[in-house]
């Protein structure tokens, strides 16, 4: 959904975002949660539910017209890139932007909500 992704990117709330993520490598999946500060939306960390693992995320716009973003995740010292286009995004009735990404055996689902 073109408007869903673009509106989330350009209309940054002053309080930032809350985010929940499912990240899978092969058959092993983990839940990560965190906050995105409104002054630094392009880099953020998510923490596993037991607090032991931190995933570092970085987002870059790769096409302003579509729009299309690249989400990079540090996974065990290796950068994994997810090419996210509007078709990978949808806005739920309760206000979450859901983003699904795939890169070979790495799968990502982000649920982002404005504070």
Secondary structure, 3 states (H helix, E strand, C coil): CHHHHHHHHHCCCCCCEEEEEEEEECCEEEEEEEEECCCCCCEEEEEECCCCCEEEEEEEEEECCCCEEEEEEEECCEEEEEEEEHHHEEECCCCCEEEEEEECCEEEEEEEEEC
